[in-house]
């Protein structure tokens, strides 16, 4: 039996009372599932490599377009996904080897690597950071005046720290309570004290890390869309105002709308890709007959891991500053320079100054006449 088969999803659990039965059933099923497991692990390594490469490209594009400072939480999201992809490659490449774990070194190797503890530290941090992005977008769109005064760098950095701390504490605490080495084999997140604690954690994880996050996405982005449409109607009703100021406001609103559309797609793709794994893990916590060796586990985990390598393409297609940088990397594609983000305020001030100078010149000319 390979050690990779023992590293499981966070919500995949098994009681200590049935560890003997676990060993007996998994050994019996190991022959028929060995090829499926091997293919799955190889696919995950490929996904990790592609995810690391695409996320690195998006990180470069955000730095080149200077959006890494203006969209700090979004930049941080891609950093976490990049780290998650690297950890996928390292962890599943090591799982392809057969390790017989002994001593203190084997114990820590199981706790941190073969049990996928490091991966889930990053994955849970990614989930928390995605919630922080949603709340930040909500505050900026619905409470713009308050957010300009209160939503400063210190609060953003605190949100980034919270994402990492919450993910690491959750994964490490659960890992040390439920991971273990039995007969030289690493069992990750399966050694629970009782069936009751198994079911309680499974239901709590599903509610907190899927249903609750999904509710935040729906409520916040619905309110954001309503607020943006209201702003657009107000601007349309004041269409006779100063041309330069009105143009700058429209550009700013269009840029904000573009960011919101990008994050809605990212959040929707997260919700869709993470659904099979959450449902399978919930059923596994309730039904003790399901194991890590089922084909449904491999399929659901494969879909969940696809998020890391396909998510960057959303930024490449929908996020205009990133898209323009990536297009410039293609020699045959020419992209016109457009004001984005930080240049909008400068454009507005320049237009206003030009109008003021023109009016002053007209006033001087009228006086002289």
C-alpha positions as a Markdown table, in Angstrom:
| # | Residue | x | y | z |
|---|---|---|---|---|
| 1 | Unk | 0.0 | 0.0 | 0.0 |
| 2 | Unk | 1.5 | 3.4 | -1.0 |
| 3 | Unk | 1.8 | 6.2 | 1.4 |
| 4 | Unk | 0.1 | 8.6 | -1.0 |
| 5 | Unk | -3.2 | 6.8 | -0.5 |
| 6 | Unk | -3.1 | 7.7 | 3.2 |
| 7 | Unk | -3.0 | 11.5 | 2.7 |
| 8 | Unk | -6.6 | 12.6 | 2.7 |
| 9 | Unk | -8.9 | 15.6 | 2.5 |
| 10 | Unk | -9.3 | 17.5 | 5.7 |
| 11 | Unk | -12.8 | 16.3 | 6.2 |
| 12 | Unk | -12.0 | 12.6 | 5.5 |
| 13 | Unk | -12.0 | 10.9 | 8.9 |
| 14 | Unk | -11.9 | 7.5 | 10.6 |
| 15 | Unk | -12.2 | 6.5 | 14.2 |
| 16 | Unk | -9.4 | 5.0 | 16.2 |
| 17 | Unk | -11.7 | 2.1 | 17.1 |
| 18 | Unk | -11.9 | 1.0 | 13.5 |
| 19 | Unk | -8.2 | 1.4 | 12.5 |
| 20 | Unk | -7.7 | -2.4 | 12.3 |
| 21 | Unk | -10.7 | -2.7 | 10.0 |
| 22 | Unk | -9.3 | 0.3 | 8.0 |
| 23 | Unk | -6.0 | -1.5 | 7.4 |
| 24 | Unk | -7.7 | -4.7 | 6.4 |
| 25 | Unk | -10.1 | -3.1 | 3.9 |
| 26 | Unk | -7.5 | -0.8 | 2.4 |
| 27 | Unk | -5.0 | -3.6 | 1.9 |
| 28 | Unk | -7.7 | -5.6 | 0.1 |
| 29 | Unk | -8.6 | -2.7 | -2.2 |
| 30 | Unk | -5.0 | -1.6 | -2.8 |
| 31 | Unk | -4.4 | -3.8 | -5.9 |
| 32 | Unk | -7.5 | -2.6 | -7.8 |
| 33 | Unk | -7.0 | 1.1 | -6.9 |
| 34 | Unk | -3.2 | 1.3 | -7.4 |
| 35 | Unk | -3.4 | 2.3 | -11.0 |
| 36 | Unk | -6.1 | 4.9 | -10.4 |
| 37 | Unk | -4.2 | 6.4 | -7.6 |
| 38 | Unk | -1.0 | 6.5 | -9.6 |
| 39 | Unk | -2.7 | 8.3 | -12.5 |
| 40 | Unk | -4.4 | 10.7 | -10.1 |
| 41 | Unk | -1.1 | 11.6 | -8.4 |
| 42 | Unk | 0.6 | 12.2 | -11.8 |
| 43 | Unk | -2.2 | 14.4 | -12.9 |
| 44 | Unk | -2.0 | 16.4 | -9.7 |
| 45 | Unk | 1.7 | 17.0 | -10.3 |
| 46 | Unk | 0.9 | 18.3 | -13.8 |
| 47 | Unk | -1.8 | 20.5 | -12.4 |
| 48 | Unk | 0.6 | 21.9 | -9.9 |
| 49 | Unk | 3.2 | 22.7 | -12.5 |
| 50 | Unk | 0.7 | 24.4 | -14.8 |
| 51 | Unk | -0.8 | 26.3 | -11.8 |
| 52 | Unk | 2.6 | 27.5 | -10.6 |
| 53 | Unk | 3.5 | 28.7 | -14.1 |
| 54 | Unk | 0.2 | 30.5 | -14.8 |
| 55 | Unk | 0.0 | 32.1 | -11.4 |
| 56 | Unk | 3.6 | 33.3 | -11.8 |
| 57 | Unk | 2.7 | 34.9 | -15.1 |
| 58 | Unk | -0.3 | 36.7 | -13.5 |
| 59 | Unk | 1.9 | 37.9 | -10.7 |
| 60 | Unk | 4.3 | 39.4 | -13.2 |
| 61 | Unk | 1.5 | 41.0 | -15.1 |
| 62 | Unk | 0.1 | 42.6 | -12.0 |
| 63 | Unk | 3.5 | 44.0 | -11.0 |
| 64 | Unk | 4.1 | 45.3 | -14.6 |
| 65 | Unk | 0.7 | 47.0 | -14.6 |
| 66 | Unk | 1.3 | 48.4 | -11.1 |
| 67 | Unk | -1.9 | 46.7 | -9.9 |
| 68 | Unk | -0.1 | 44.8 | -7.2 |
| 69 | Unk | -0.2 | 47.9 | -5.0 |
| 70 | Unk | -3.8 | 49.1 | -5.9 |
| 71 | Unk | -5.3 | 45.6 | -5.8 |
| 72 | Unk | -3.3 | 44.2 | -2.9 |
| 73 | Unk | -5.7 | 41.5 | -1.7 |
| 74 | Unk | -6.1 | 40.2 | -5.3 |
| 75 | Unk | -2.3 | 40.1 | -5.7 |
| 76 | Unk | -2.1 | 38.3 | -2.4 |
| 77 | Unk | -4.7 | 35.8 | -3.6 |
| 78 | Unk | -2.5 | 34.9 | -6.6 |
| 79 | Unk | 0.6 | 34.6 | -4.3 |
| 80 | Unk | -1.3 | 32.0 | -2.2 |
| 81 | Unk | -2.5 | 30.1 | -5.2 |
| 82 | Unk | 1.1 | 30.1 | -6.5 |
| 83 | Unk | 2.4 | 28.7 | -3.2 |
| 84 | Unk | -0.4 | 26.1 | -3.2 |
| 85 | Unk | 0.6 | 25.0 | -6.7 |
| 86 | Unk | 4.2 | 24.6 | -5.7 |
| 87 | Unk | 3.2 | 22.6 | -2.6 |
| 88 | Unk | 1.0 | 20.4 | -4.8 |
| 89 | Unk | 4.0 | 19.5 | -7.0 |
| 90 | Unk | 6.3 | 18.8 | -4.0 |
| 91 | Unk | 3.8 | 16.8 | -2.0 |
| 92 | Unk | 2.5 | 14.6 | -4.7 |
| 93 | Unk | 5.9 | 14.1 | -6.3 |
| 94 | Unk | 7.0 | 12.7 | -2.9 |
| 95 | Unk | 3.8 | 10.6 | -2.7 |
| 96 | Unk | 4.8 | 8.8 | -5.8 |
| 97 | Unk | 7.6 | 7.2 | -3.8 |
| 98 | Unk | 7.0 | 4.4 | -1.3 |
| 99 | Unk | 8.3 | 5.5 | 2.2 |
| 100 | Unk | 8.3 | 3.2 | 5.2 |
| 101 | Unk | 8.1 | 5.8 | 8.0 |
| 102 | Unk | 10.1 | 5.2 | 11.2 |
| 103 | Unk | 11.2 | 7.3 | 14.2 |
| 104 | Unk | 10.7 | 11.0 | 14.8 |
| 105 | Unk | 11.7 | 11.9 | 11.3 |
| 106 | Unk | 9.1 | 9.7 | 9.8 |
| 107 | Unk | 6.5 | 11.1 | 12.1 |
| 108 | Unk | 7.2 | 14.8 | 11.1 |
| 109 | Unk | 7.4 | 13.8 | 7.4 |
| 110 | Unk | 3.9 | 12.3 | 7.7 |
| 111 | Unk | 2.6 | 15.3 | 9.7 |
| 112 | Unk | 3.8 | 18.0 | 7.3 |
| 113 | Unk | 4.1 | 16.4 | 3.9 |
| 114 | Unk | 2.4 | 13.1 | 3.3 |
| 115 | Unk | -0.7 | 14.1 | 5.2 |
| 116 | Unk | -1.0 | 17.2 | 2.9 |
| 117 | Unk | -0.9 | 19.4 | 5.9 |
| 118 | Unk | 1.2 | 22.1 | 4.1 |
| 119 | Unk | -1.1 | 22.1 | 1.1 |
| 120 | Unk | -4.2 | 22.6 | 3.3 |
| 121 | Unk | -2.6 | 25.4 | 5.2 |
| 122 | Unk | -2.3 | 27.2 | 1.9 |
| 123 | Unk | -5.7 | 26.1 | 0.6 |
| 124 | Unk | -7.6 | 27.2 | 3.7 |
| 125 | Unk | -5.7 | 30.5 | 3.7 |
| 126 | Unk | -6.8 | 31.0 | 0.0 |
| 127 | Unk | -10.4 | 30.4 | 1.0 |
| 128 | Unk | -10.1 | 33.0 | 3.8 |
| 129 | Unk | -8.4 | 35.5 | 1.6 |
| 130 | Unk | -11.1 | 35.2 | -1.1 |
| 131 | Unk | -13.7 | 36.1 | 1.6 |
| 132 | Unk | -11.6 | 39.1 | 2.5 |
| 133 | Unk | -11.5 | 40.2 | -1.1 |
| 134 | Unk | -15.3 | 39.9 | -1.3 |
| 135 | Unk | -15.8 | 42.0 | 1.9 |
| 136 | Unk | -13.3 | 44.6 | 0.7 |
| 137 | Unk | -15.1 | 45.0 | -2.7 |
| 138 | Unk | -18.4 | 45.2 | -0.8 |
| 139 | Unk | -17.2 | 48.0 | 1.5 |
| 140 | Unk | -15.6 | 50.0 | -1.4 |
| 141 | Unk | -18.8 | 49.8 | -3.5 |
| 142 | Unk | -21.5 | 50.2 | -0.9 |
| 143 | Unk | -19.7 | 52.4 | 1.6 |
| 144 | Unk | -17.2 | 54.4 | -0.6 |
| 145 | Unk | -16.8 | 57.3 | 1.8 |
| 146 | Unk | -16.2 | 55.2 | 4.9 |
| 147 | Unk | -13.8 | 52.8 | 3.0 |
| 148 | Unk | -11.6 | 55.8 | 1.8 |
| 149 | Unk | -11.1 | 56.8 | 5.4 |
| 150 | Unk | -11.0 | 53.5 | 7.2 |
| 151 | Unk | -10.0 | 50.8 | 4.6 |
| 152 | Unk | -6.3 | 51.7 | 4.6 |
| 153 | Unk | -3.1 | 49.7 | 4.3 |
| 154 | Unk | -3.1 | 48.6 | 8.0 |
| 155 | Unk | -6.5 | 47.0 | 7.7 |
| 156 | Unk | -5.6 | 45.3 | 4.4 |
| 157 | Unk | -2.4 | 43.8 | 5.8 |
| 158 | Unk | -4.4 | 42.7 | 8.8 |
| 159 | Unk | -6.8 | 40.9 | 6.5 |
| 160 | Unk | -3.8 | 39.2 | 4.7 |
| 161 | Unk | -2.4 | 38.1 | 8.1 |
| 162 | Unk | -5.8 | 36.8 | 9.2 |
| 163 | Unk | -6.0 | 34.6 | 6.1 |
| 164 | Unk | -2.7 | 32.9 | 6.7 |
| 165 | Unk | -3.1 | 32.6 | 10.5 |
| 166 | Unk | -6.7 | 31.1 | 10.3 |
| 167 | Unk | -5.7 | 28.6 | 7.6 |
| 168 | Unk | -2.5 | 27.5 | 9.4 |
| 169 | Unk | -4.1 | 27.2 | 12.8 |
| 170 | Unk | -7.0 | 25.2 | 11.4 |
| 171 | Unk | -4.9 | 22.8 | 9.4 |
| 172 | Unk | -2.1 | 22.3 | 11.9 |
| 173 | Unk | -4.4 | 21.8 | 14.9 |
| 174 | Unk | -6.6 | 19.3 | 13.1 |
| 175 | Unk | -3.6 | 17.6 | 11.6 |
| 176 | Unk | -1.8 | 17.0 | 14.9 |
| 177 | Unk | -5.1 | 15.7 | 16.4 |
| 178 | Unk | -6.0 | 13.3 | 13.6 |
| 179 | Unk | -2.7 | 12.4 | 11.8 |
| 180 | Unk | -0.6 | 9.4 | 12.7 |
| 181 | Unk | 1.9 | 6.7 | 11.6 |
| 182 | Unk | 0.7 | 3.1 | 11.8 |
| 183 | Unk | 3.1 | 0.3 | 10.8 |
| 184 | Unk | 5.3 | 2.7 | 8.8 |
| 185 | Unk | 2.3 | 4.1 | 6.9 |
| 186 | Unk | 1.1 | 7.8 | 7.2 |
| 187 | Unk | -2.6 | 8.2 | 7.9 |
| 188 | Unk | -3.6 | 11.8 | 7.3 |
| 189 | Unk | -6.8 | 13.3 | 8.9 |
| 190 | Unk | -8.4 | 10.0 | 9.6 |
| 191 | Unk | -7.6 | 9.1 | 13.3 |
| 192 | Unk | -10.6 | 10.6 | 15.1 |
| 193 | Unk | -11.5 | 9.7 | 18.6 |
| 194 | Unk | -15.2 | 8.8 | 17.9 |
| 195 | Unk | -17.8 | 8.7 | 15.2 |
| 196 | Unk | -19.6 | 11.6 | 16.8 |
| 197 | Unk | -16.6 | 13.9 | 16.5 |
| 198 | Unk | -16.1 | 12.7 | 12.9 |
| 199 | Unk | -19.6 | 13.6 | 11.9 |
| 200 | Unk | -19.6 | 16.9 | 13.9 |
| 201 | Unk | -16.4 | 18.1 | 12.2 |
| 202 | Unk | -17.6 | 17.0 | 8.7 |
| 203 | Unk | -20.8 | 19.0 | 9.0 |
| 204 | Unk | -19.1 | 22.0 | 10.6 |
| 205 | Unk | -16.5 | 22.1 | 7.9 |
| 206 | Unk | -19.1 | 21.9 | 5.1 |
| 207 | Unk | -21.2 | 24.7 | 6.6 |
| 208 | Unk | -18.2 | 27.0 | 7.4 |
| 209 | Unk | -16.0 | 26.5 | 4.4 |
| 210 | Unk | -18.6 | 26.1 | 1.7 |
| 211 | Unk | -22.1 | 27.2 | 2.7 |
| 212 | Unk | -21.0 | 30.2 | 4.7 |
| 213 | Unk | -18.5 | 31.4 | 2.1 |
| 214 | Unk | -21.1 | 30.9 | -0.7 |
| 215 | Unk | -23.6 | 33.0 | 1.2 |
| 216 | Unk | -21.0 | 35.8 | 1.6 |
| 217 | Unk | -20.3 | 35.7 | -2.1 |
| 218 | Unk | -24.0 | 35.9 | -3.1 |
| 219 | Unk | -25.0 | 38.6 | -0.6 |
| 220 | Unk | -22.0 | 40.9 | -1.1 |
| 221 | Unk | -21.8 | 40.7 | -4.9 |
| 222 | Unk | -25.5 | 41.2 | -5.2 |
| 223 | Unk | -25.3 | 44.4 | -3.1 |
| 224 | Unk | -22.2 | 45.5 | -5.1 |
| 225 | Unk | -24.1 | 45.1 | -8.4 |
| 226 | Unk | -27.0 | 47.1 | -7.0 |
| 227 | Unk | -24.7 | 49.9 | -5.8 |
| 228 | Unk | -22.8 | 50.1 | -9.1 |
| 229 | Unk | -26.1 | 50.3 | -11.1 |
| 230 | Unk | -27.2 | 53.1 | -8.7 |
| 231 | Unk | -24.0 | 55.0 | -9.3 |
| 232 | Unk | -24.4 | 54.6 | -13.1 |
| 233 | Unk | -28.0 | 56.0 | -12.9 |
| 234 | Unk | -26.8 | 59.0 | -10.9 |
| 235 | Unk | -24.0 | 59.7 | -13.4 |
| 236 | Unk | -26.5 | 59.5 | -16.3 |
| 237 | Unk | -28.8 | 62.0 | -14.6 |
| 238 | Unk | -25.9 | 64.4 | -14.3 |
| 239 | Unk | -24.8 | 64.0 | -17.8 |
| 240 | Unk | -24.7 | 67.8 | -18.3 |
| 241 | Unk | -21.9 | 68.4 | -15.8 |
| 242 | Unk | -18.2 | 69.1 | -16.6 |
| 243 | Unk | -17.1 | 66.8 | -19.4 |
| 244 | Unk | -13.7 | 66.0 | -18.1 |
| 245 | Unk | -14.9 | 65.2 | -14.6 |
| 246 | Unk | -17.8 | 63.1 | -15.9 |
| 247 | Unk | -15.5 | 61.2 | -18.2 |
| 248 | Unk | -13.0 | 60.4 | -15.4 |
| 249 | Unk | -15.9 | 59.2 | -13.2 |
| 250 | Unk | -17.2 | 57.0 | -15.9 |
| 251 | Unk | -13.7 | 55.5 | -16.4 |
| 252 | Unk | -13.3 | 54.9 | -12.7 |
| 253 | Unk | -16.7 | 53.3 | -12.5 |
| 254 | Unk | -15.9 | 51.1 | -15.5 |
| 255 | Unk | -12.6 | 50.0 | -14.0 |
| 256 | Unk | -14.4 | 49.2 | -10.7 |
| 257 | Unk | -17.0 | 47.2 | -12.6 |
| 258 | Unk | -14.3 | 45.3 | -14.4 |
| 259 | Unk | -12.7 | 44.3 | -11.1 |
| 260 | Unk | -16.0 | 43.2 | -9.7 |
| 261 | Unk | -16.8 | 41.1 | -12.8 |
| 262 | Unk | -13.4 | 39.4 | -12.5 |
| 263 | Unk | -13.9 | 38.6 | -8.8 |
| 264 | Unk | -17.4 | 37.3 | -9.4 |
| 265 | Unk | -16.1 | 34.9 | -12.0 |
| 266 | Unk | -13.3 | 33.8 | -9.7 |
| 267 | Unk | -15.7 | 33.3 | -6.8 |
| 268 | Unk | -18.2 | 31.4 | -9.0 |
| 269 | Unk | -15.5 | 29.1 | -10.3 |
| 270 | Unk | -14.3 | 28.4 | -6.8 |
| 271 | Unk | -17.8 | 27.5 | -5.7 |
| 272 | Unk | -18.3 | 25.2 | -8.7 |
| 273 | Unk | -14.9 | 23.5 | -8.5 |
| 274 | Unk | -15.0 | 23.0 | -4.8 |
| 275 | Unk | -18.6 | 21.6 | -4.6 |
| 276 | Unk | -17.8 | 17.9 | -5.6 |
| 277 | Unk | -15.1 | 17.6 | -3.0 |
| 278 | Unk | -17.2 | 19.2 | -0.2 |
| 279 | Unk | -20.2 | 17.0 | -1.0 |
| 280 | Unk | -18.0 | 13.8 | -1.2 |
| 281 | Unk | -16.2 | 14.7 | 2.1 |
| 282 | Unk | -19.5 | 15.3 | 3.8 |
| 283 | Unk | -21.0 | 12.0 | 2.7 |
| 284 | Unk | -17.7 | 10.3 | 3.8 |
| 285 | Unk | -18.0 | 11.7 | 7.3 |
| 286 | Unk | -21.5 | 10.5 | 7.6 |
| 287 | Unk | -21.1 | 7.2 | 5.8 |
| 288 | Unk | -18.3 | 5.1 | 7.2 |
| 289 | Unk | -18.3 | 2.8 | 4.2 |
| 290 | Unk | -16.8 | 5.4 | 1.9 |
| 291 | Unk | -13.0 | 5.6 | 1.8 |
| 292 | Unk | -10.2 | 7.5 | 0.2 |
| 293 | Unk | -9.9 | 4.7 | -2.3 |
| 294 | Unk | -13.2 | 5.4 | -4.1 |
| 295 | Unk | -13.1 | 6.7 | -7.6 |
| 296 | Unk | -15.4 | 9.5 | -6.5 |
| 297 | Unk | -12.7 | 10.8 | -4.2 |
| 298 | Unk | -10.1 | 11.0 | -7.0 |
| 299 | Unk | -12.5 | 12.6 | -9.4 |
| 300 | Unk | -13.7 | 15.3 | -6.9 |
| 301 | Unk | -10.1 | 16.1 | -5.8 |
| 302 | Unk | -9.0 | 16.4 | -9.4 |
| 303 | Unk | -11.8 | 18.9 | -10.1 |
| 304 | Unk | -10.9 | 20.8 | -6.9 |
| 305 | Unk | -7.2 | 21.1 | -7.8 |
| 306 | Unk | -8.1 | 22.3 | -11.3 |
| 307 | Unk | -9.0 | 25.7 | -9.6 |
| 308 | Unk | -5.3 | 26.5 | -9.2 |
| 309 | Unk | -4.3 | 26.2 | -12.8 |
| 310 | Unk | -7.4 | 27.6 | -14.5 |
| 311 | Unk | -8.1 | 30.5 | -12.1 |
| 312 | Unk | -5.3 | 32.7 | -13.6 |
| 313 | Unk | -6.9 | 32.5 | -17.0 |
| 314 | Unk | -9.9 | 34.4 | -15.6 |
| 315 | Unk | -7.6 | 37.3 | -14.7 |
| 316 | Unk | -5.9 | 37.1 | -18.2 |
| 317 | Unk | -9.3 | 37.3 | -20.0 |
| 318 | Unk | -11.3 | 39.7 | -17.8 |
| 319 | Unk | -8.9 | 41.9 | -15.8 |
| 320 | Unk | -7.9 | 44.6 | -18.4 |
| 321 | Unk | -4.6 | 45.8 | -16.8 |
| 322 | Unk | -3.4 | 42.2 | -16.6 |
| 323 | Unk | -4.7 | 41.4 | -20.1 |
| 324 | Unk | -2.9 | 44.3 | -21.7 |
| 325 | Unk | 0.5 | 43.3 | -20.1 |
| 326 | Unk | 0.0 | 39.7 | -21.3 |
| 327 | Unk | -0.9 | 40.9 | -24.8 |
| 328 | Unk | 2.3 | 42.9 | -25.0 |
| 329 | Unk | 4.2 | 39.7 | -24.4 |
| 330 | Unk | 2.8 | 38.4 | -27.8 |
| 331 | Unk | 4.8 | 40.1 | -30.6 |
| 332 | Unk | 2.0 | 40.1 | -33.1 |
| 333 | Unk | -0.6 | 41.7 | -30.9 |
| 334 | Unk | -0.7 | 45.5 | -30.5 |
| 335 | Unk | -2.6 | 46.9 | -27.5 |
| 336 | Unk | -3.5 | 50.6 | -27.2 |
| 337 | Unk | -2.6 | 52.3 | -24.0 |
| 338 | Unk | -5.7 | 53.1 | -21.9 |
| 339 | Unk | -5.9 | 54.9 | -18.5 |
| 340 | Unk | -6.5 | 52.4 | -15.7 |
| 341 | Unk | -6.7 | 52.5 | -12.0 |
| 342 | Unk | -4.1 | 54.9 | -10.7 |
| 343 | Unk | -4.0 | 57.1 | -13.9 |
| 344 | Unk | -7.8 | 57.9 | -13.8 |
| 345 | Unk | -7.4 | 60.5 | -11.0 |
| 346 | Unk | -4.4 | 62.1 | -12.9 |
| 347 | Unk | -6.4 | 62.2 | -16.1 |
| 348 | Unk | -9.3 | 63.9 | -14.4 |
| 349 | Unk | -7.1 | 66.6 | -12.8 |
| 350 | Unk | -5.4 | 67.2 | -16.1 |
| 351 | Unk | -8.7 | 67.7 | -17.9 |
| 352 | Unk | -9.9 | 70.0 | -15.2 |
| 353 | Unk | -6.7 | 72.1 | -15.3 |
| 354 | Unk | -6.9 | 72.3 | -19.1 |
| 355 | Unk | -10.5 | 73.6 | -18.9 |
| 356 | Unk | -9.6 | 76.1 | -16.2 |
| 357 | Unk | -6.7 | 77.5 | -18.3 |
| 358 | Unk | -9.0 | 77.7 | -21.4 |
| 359 | Unk | -11.6 | 79.6 | -19.4 |
| 360 | Unk | -8.9 | 81.9 | -18.0 |
| 361 | Unk | -7.6 | 82.7 | -21.5 |
| 362 | Unk | -11.1 | 83.4 | -22.7 |
| 363 | Unk | -11.7 | 85.7 | -19.7 |
| 364 | Unk | -8.4 | 87.6 | -20.4 |
| 365 | Unk | -9.3 | 87.9 | -24.1 |
| 366 | Unk | -12.8 | 89.3 | -23.3 |
| 367 | Unk | -11.3 | 91.9 | -20.9 |
| 368 | Unk | -8.8 | 93.0 | -23.4 |
| 369 | Unk | -11.4 | 93.3 | -26.1 |
